[in-house]
């Protein structure tokens, strides 16, 4: 499945969520459901606290879209390397380093035996021409925002000129940073869903969605070009 296909699936999910989010922004929203067992209609009025929880949930969906796109981009590159039987010494230096850095993460607490096993794994993959990137080894150098996404592209020499052309630090940069921060607050329990939702408006969330979509679509185009022309490979 292509990066764009996975991206489009998540966009559909987000748009469905935003349909609900937009609807409950109207006056006196409520949810009605019929309880067949009790033969009665249940009504829940959506007060400000409930609406705030919906709003803040949008940040989790948007961050998931960002992270899944970068994750799928990296794994797709290494799937292409594997599918085309590209050997370690045929890869450009940046990709060699990326693979090594992600396969071996230095930790002072690692036992000697674990380190030896890691190096044996590296050696076996290099000499058996089975370069693979384990999904649980992917690292972005921290939570994702525009800076870490650009750094990830640079680390593999992915040409992102088209992304740079549409990129505005005051728009895309600030939006991606804001999504990262609010997602981290929620994920780490530093702030409640009602706290985050109370400082967000539907208009802000809709702008965030649209601009993230534009930014990631250009990034995907760059990665797909990179894969299509095997830019991860030393060009003769």
ABEGO torsion letter per residue (X at the ends): XBAAAAAAAAAAAAAAAAAAAAAAABBGBBBBBBBAAAGBBBBBBBBAAAAAAAAAAAAAAAAAAAAAAAAAAAAAAAAAAAAAGBBAAABBAAAAAAAAAAABBBBAABBAAAAAAAAAAAAAAAAAGBBBBBAAABBAGEBBBAAAAAAAAAAAGBBAAAAAAABBAABAAAAAAAAAAAAAAAAAGABBAAAAAAABBAAAAAAAAAAAAAAAAAAAAAAAAAAAAGAABBBX
